[in-house]
Amino acid sequence: MRQMTILGAVLAVVGFIMFAYPFFTTQQTKDVADIGPLHVQENEQQTHVIPPVLSGGILAVGVVLLAGGLLSKSE
């Protein structure tokens, strides 16, 4: 059950990070106009919010898998 323990640890860490940083920003460059050799571009930033329920669910699944992997080794 080593794979279950590793997967649980990774999911628990990812869930904890998602709780610590509940949003992230992406940047996209769009072409606005092309007039001969002149190119006009616009940088657009978007902020995305990660729902706390999703973060908590990933963290909970990770903890359950981690505990299950550790407990199955001891038996």
DSSP file (Angstrom, degrees, kcal/mol; ACC not computed):
  #  RESIDUE AA STRUCTURE BP1 BP2  ACC     N-H-->O    O-->H-N    N-H-->O    O-->H-N    TCO  KAPPA ALPHA  PHI   PSI    X-CA   Y-CA   Z-CA
    1    1 A M     >        0   0    0      0, 0.0     4,-1.6     0, 0.0     5,-0.1   0.000 360.0 360.0 360.0  22.3    0.0    0.0    0.0
    2    2 A R  H  >  +     0   0    0      1,-0.2     4,-2.2     2,-0.2     5,-0.2   0.857 360.0  55.9 -62.7 -35.4    3.0    2.3   -0.5
    3    3 A Q  H  > S+     0   0    0      1,-0.2     4,-2.6     2,-0.2    -1,-0.2   0.888 105.2  51.5 -65.8 -38.4    1.3    3.9   -3.5
    4    4 A M  H  > S+     0   0    0      2,-0.2     4,-2.3     1,-0.2    -1,-0.2   0.878 109.8  50.0 -65.9 -37.5   -1.8    4.8   -1.4
    5    5 A T  H  X S+     0   0    0     -4,-1.6     4,-2.2     2,-0.2    -2,-0.2   0.920 112.6  46.0 -66.5 -44.3    0.4    6.4    1.2
    6    6 A I  H  X S+     0   0    0     -4,-2.2     4,-2.4     2,-0.2    -2,-0.2   0.926 113.8  48.3 -64.9 -45.0    2.3    8.5   -1.3
    7    7 A L  H  X S+     0   0    0     -4,-2.6     4,-2.6     1,-0.2     5,-0.2   0.905 111.7  50.7 -62.2 -41.5   -0.9    9.6   -3.1
    8    8 A G  H  X S+     0   0    0     -4,-2.3     4,-2.3    -5,-0.2    58,-0.2   0.899 110.6  48.6 -62.9 -41.1   -2.5   10.5    0.2
    9    9 A A  H  X S+     0   0    0     -4,-2.2     4,-2.2     2,-0.2    -2,-0.2   0.915 112.3  48.4 -65.5 -42.5    0.5   12.6    1.2
   10   10 A V  H  X S+     0   0    0     -4,-2.4     4,-2.6     1,-0.2    -2,-0.2   0.933 113.3  46.9 -64.3 -45.6    0.6   14.4   -2.1
   11   11 A L  H  X S+     0   0    0     -4,-2.6     4,-2.7     1,-0.2    51,-0.2   0.886 111.2  52.0 -64.5 -38.1   -3.2   15.1   -2.0
   12   12 A A  H  X S+     0   0    0     -4,-2.3     4,-2.1    50,-0.2    -1,-0.2   0.911 111.8  46.2 -64.4 -41.7   -2.9   16.3    1.6
   13   13 A V  H  X S+     0   0    0     -4,-2.2     4,-2.5     2,-0.2    -2,-0.2   0.922 113.4  48.9 -66.6 -43.7   -0.1   18.8    0.7
   14   14 A V  H  X S+     0   0    0     -4,-2.6     4,-2.3     1,-0.2    -2,-0.2   0.920 111.9  49.3 -62.6 -43.5   -2.0   20.0   -2.4
   15   15 A G  H  X S+     0   0    0     -4,-2.7     4,-1.6     2,-0.2    -1,-0.2   0.889 111.2  49.6 -62.1 -40.1   -5.2   20.5   -0.3
   16   16 A F  H  X S+     0   0    0     -4,-2.1     4,-2.1     2,-0.2    -2,-0.2   0.910 110.9  49.3 -65.5 -42.1   -3.2   22.4    2.4
   17   17 A I  H  X S+     0   0    0     -4,-2.5     4,-2.5     1,-0.2    -2,-0.2   0.889 108.5  53.6 -64.0 -38.8   -1.6   24.7   -0.3
   18   18 A M  H  < S+     0   0    0     -4,-2.3    -1,-0.2     1,-0.2    -2,-0.2   0.838 109.2  48.9 -66.3 -31.7   -5.0   25.4   -1.8
   19   19 A F  H  < S+     0   0    0     -4,-1.6    -1,-0.2    36,-0.2    -2,-0.2   0.883 112.6  48.0 -69.6 -38.7   -6.2   26.5    1.6
   20   20 A A  H  < S+     0   0    0     -4,-2.1    -2,-0.2     1,-0.3    -1,-0.2   0.877 125.0  28.7 -71.1 -37.7   -3.2   28.7    2.1
   21   21 A Y     <  +     0   0    0     -4,-2.5    -1,-0.3    -5,-0.1    -2,-0.1  -0.793  69.5 175.7-124.3  86.2   -3.5   30.3   -1.3
   22   22 A P        +     0   0    0      0, 0.0    28,-3.4     0, 0.0     2,-0.3   0.389  64.3  40.6 -79.0   7.0   -7.2   30.3   -2.3
   23   23 A F  E     -A   49   0A   0     26,-0.2     2,-0.3     2,-0.0    26,-0.2  -0.986  58.8-169.3-147.9 157.9   -6.7   32.2   -5.6
   24   24 A F  E     -A   48   0A   0     24,-2.1    24,-3.2    -2,-0.3     2,-0.4  -0.983  16.0-135.0-145.7 155.8   -4.3   32.5   -8.5
   25   25 A T  E     -A   47   0A   0     -2,-0.3     2,-0.3    22,-0.2    22,-0.2  -0.910  14.0-167.4-116.8 136.7   -3.8   34.9  -11.3
   26   26 A T  E     -A   46   0A   0     20,-2.7    20,-2.7    -2,-0.4     2,-0.4  -0.879   9.3-147.8-117.8 155.6   -3.3   34.2  -15.0
   27   27 A Q  E     -A   45   0A   0     -2,-0.3     2,-0.4    18,-0.2    18,-0.2  -0.982  11.8-172.5-126.9 134.2   -2.2   36.6  -17.7
   28   28 A Q  E     -A   44   0A   0     16,-2.7    16,-3.2    -2,-0.4     2,-0.5  -0.988  13.7-146.4-129.9 135.2   -3.2   36.4  -21.4
   29   29 A T  E     -A   43   0A   0     -2,-0.4     2,-0.4    14,-0.2    14,-0.2  -0.883  19.5-172.6-102.4 126.4   -1.9   38.5  -24.3
   30   30 A K  E     -A   42   0A   0     12,-2.9    12,-2.9    -2,-0.5     2,-0.5  -0.923  26.0-121.5-119.4 143.3   -4.3   39.3  -27.0
   31   31 A D  E     +A   41   0A   0     -2,-0.4    10,-0.3    10,-0.2     3,-0.1  -0.726  29.0 177.4 -80.5 125.0   -3.8   40.9  -30.4
   32   32 A V  E     -     0   0A   0      8,-3.0     2,-0.3    -2,-0.5     9,-0.2   0.860  63.0  -1.6 -94.4 -45.9   -5.9   44.0  -30.6
   33   33 A A  E     -A   40   0A   0      7,-1.5     7,-2.9     2,-0.0     2,-0.5  -0.998  47.2-161.5-150.8 143.9   -4.9   45.5  -34.0
   34   34 A D  E     +A   39   0A   0     -2,-0.3     2,-0.6     5,-0.2     5,-0.2  -0.929  19.1 169.4-124.6 104.4   -2.5   44.7  -36.8
   35   35 A I  E >   -A   38   0A   0      3,-2.4     3,-2.2    -2,-0.5    -2,-0.0  -0.880  63.7 -64.5-119.1  97.9   -2.0   47.8  -39.0
   36   36 A G  T 3  S-     0   0    0     -2,-0.6    -1,-0.0     1,-0.3     0, 0.0  -0.418 119.2 -12.3  60.4-128.7    0.9   47.1  -41.4
   37   37 A P  T 3  S+     0   0    0      0, 0.0     2,-0.5     0, 0.0    -1,-0.3   0.516 118.3  97.7 -80.5  -3.3    4.1   46.7  -39.4
   38   38 A L  E <   -A   35   0A   0     -3,-2.2    -3,-2.4     2,-0.0     2,-0.5  -0.757  53.0-172.9 -91.8 125.1    2.4   48.0  -36.2
   39   39 A H  E     -A   34   0A   0     -2,-0.5     2,-0.5    -5,-0.2    -5,-0.2  -0.976   5.5-162.8-119.3 123.8    1.0   45.4  -33.8
   40   40 A V  E     -A   33   0A   0     -7,-2.9    -8,-3.0    -2,-0.5    -7,-1.5  -0.922  12.9-176.8-108.5 126.6   -1.0   46.4  -30.8
   41   41 A Q  E     -A   31   0A   0     -2,-0.5     2,-0.4   -10,-0.3   -10,-0.2  -0.893  14.2-150.3-123.9 153.3   -1.4   43.9  -28.0
   42   42 A E  E     -A   30   0A   0    -12,-2.9   -12,-2.9    -2,-0.3     2,-0.6  -0.980   8.4-145.0-123.8 133.9   -3.3   43.9  -24.7
   43   43 A N  E     -A   29   0A   0     -2,-0.4     2,-0.5   -14,-0.2   -14,-0.2  -0.876  19.0-168.6 -97.0 123.8   -2.4   42.0  -21.5
   44   44 A E  E     -A   28   0A   0    -16,-3.2   -16,-2.7    -2,-0.6     2,-0.4  -0.956   4.8-158.5-117.6 126.0   -5.4   40.8  -19.6
   45   45 A Q  E     -A   27   0A   0     -2,-0.5     2,-0.4   -18,-0.2   -18,-0.2  -0.858   7.0-169.9-104.5 137.3   -5.1   39.4  -16.1
   46   46 A Q  E     -A   26   0A   0    -20,-2.7   -20,-2.7    -2,-0.4     2,-0.5  -0.989  11.1-149.0-126.6 134.4   -7.7   37.1  -14.6
   47   47 A T  E     -A   25   0A   0     -2,-0.4     2,-0.4   -22,-0.2   -22,-0.2  -0.892  12.4-161.4-103.1 128.7   -8.0   36.1  -11.0
   48   48 A H  E     -A   24   0A   0    -24,-3.2   -24,-2.1    -2,-0.5     2,-0.4  -0.915   5.8-148.5-111.6 134.5   -9.4   32.6  -10.3
   49   49 A V  E     -A   23   0A   0     -2,-0.4   -26,-0.2   -26,-0.2    -2,-0.0  -0.871   6.0-143.7-106.1 133.0  -10.8   31.6   -6.9
   50   50 A I        -     0   0    0    -28,-3.4     5,-0.0    -2,-0.4    -2,-0.0  -0.848  27.1-120.3 -93.9 121.9  -10.5   28.1   -5.6
   51   51 A P     >  -     0   0    0      0, 0.0     4,-1.8     0, 0.0     3,-0.5  -0.363  12.0-132.5 -63.4 138.0  -13.7   27.1   -3.6
   52   52 A P  H  > S+     0   0    0      0, 0.0     4,-2.8     0, 0.0     5,-0.2   0.805 105.8  61.1 -60.8 -29.7  -12.9   26.2    0.1
   53   53 A V  H  > S+     0   0    0      2,-0.2     4,-2.3     1,-0.2     5,-0.2   0.905 104.7  48.1 -64.5 -40.2  -15.1   23.1   -0.3
   54   54 A L  H  > S+     0   0    0     -3,-0.5     4,-2.3     2,-0.2     5,-0.2   0.923 112.8  47.8 -65.0 -44.7  -12.8   21.8   -3.0
   55   55 A S  H  X S+     0   0    0     -4,-1.8     4,-2.4     1,-0.2    -2,-0.2   0.927 113.8  47.2 -61.7 -45.0   -9.7   22.5   -1.0
   56   56 A G  H  X S+     0   0    0     -4,-2.8     4,-2.6     1,-0.2    -1,-0.2   0.874 111.0  51.9 -65.3 -37.6  -11.2   20.8    2.1
   57   57 A G  H  X S+     0   0    0     -4,-2.3     4,-2.5     2,-0.2     5,-0.2   0.919 111.1  46.2 -65.3 -43.6  -12.3   17.8    0.1
   58   58 A I  H  X S+     0   0    0     -4,-2.3     4,-2.2     2,-0.2   -43,-0.2   0.910 114.1  49.1 -64.5 -42.3   -8.9   17.2   -1.4
   59   59 A L  H  X S+     0   0    0     -4,-2.4     4,-2.3    -5,-0.2    -2,-0.2   0.916 112.2  48.3 -62.9 -43.4   -7.3   17.6    2.0
   60   60 A A  H  X S+     0   0    0     -4,-2.6     4,-2.4     2,-0.2    -2,-0.2   0.915 111.7  48.4 -65.7 -43.5   -9.8   15.2    3.6
   61   61 A V  H  X S+     0   0    0     -4,-2.5     4,-2.6     1,-0.2     5,-0.2   0.905 111.7  51.4 -62.6 -40.5   -9.3   12.6    0.9
   62   62 A G  H  X S+     0   0    0     -4,-2.2     4,-2.5   -51,-0.2   -50,-0.2   0.912 110.6  47.2 -62.3 -43.5   -5.5   12.9    1.2
   63   63 A V  H  X S+     0   0    0     -4,-2.3     4,-2.7     2,-0.2     5,-0.2   0.899 112.6  49.6 -66.2 -40.4   -5.6   12.5    5.0
   64   64 A V  H  X S+     0   0    0     -4,-2.4     4,-2.7     2,-0.2    -2,-0.2   0.935 113.7  45.3 -65.1 -45.5   -7.9    9.4    4.7
   65   65 A L  H  X S+     0   0    0     -4,-2.6     4,-2.4     2,-0.2    -2,-0.2   0.903 113.6  50.2 -63.9 -40.7   -5.7    7.8    2.1
   66   66 A L  H  X S+     0   0    0     -4,-2.5     4,-2.2   -58,-0.2    -2,-0.2   0.931 113.4  44.8 -63.0 -46.2   -2.5    8.6    4.1
   67   67 A A  H  X S+     0   0    0     -4,-2.7     4,-2.7     1,-0.2     5,-0.2   0.908 113.3  51.1 -65.6 -40.8   -4.0    7.1    7.3
   68   68 A G  H  X S+     0   0    0     -4,-2.7     4,-1.9    -5,-0.2    -2,-0.2   0.895 111.1  48.1 -63.6 -39.3   -5.3    4.1    5.4
   69   69 A G  H  X S+     0   0    0     -4,-2.4     4,-1.0   -65,-0.2    -1,-0.2   0.895 114.7  45.2 -67.5 -40.0   -1.9    3.5    3.9
   70   70 A L  H  X S+     0   0    0     -4,-2.2     4,-1.0    -5,-0.2    -2,-0.2   0.881 114.3  48.1 -72.3 -37.5   -0.1    3.8    7.2
   71   71 A L  H  X S+     0   0    0     -4,-2.7     4,-0.7     1,-0.2    -2,-0.2   0.842 107.6  54.8 -72.9 -32.9   -2.6    1.6    9.1
   72   72 A S  H  < S+     0   0    0     -4,-1.9    -1,-0.2    -5,-0.2     3,-0.2   0.782 104.7  55.4 -72.5 -24.1   -2.5   -1.1    6.5
   73   73 A K  H  < S+     0   0    0     -4,-1.0    -1,-0.2     1,-0.2    -2,-0.2   0.843 102.5  55.9 -72.9 -33.3    1.3   -1.4    6.8
   74   74 A S  H  <        0   0    0     -4,-1.0    -1,-0.2     1,-0.2    -2,-0.2   0.696 360.0 360.0 -76.9 -16.1    1.2   -1.9   10.5
   75   75 A E     <        0   0    0     -4,-0.7    -1,-0.2    -3,-0.2    -2,-0.1   0.458 360.0 360.0 -88.3 360.0   -1.1   -5.0   10.3
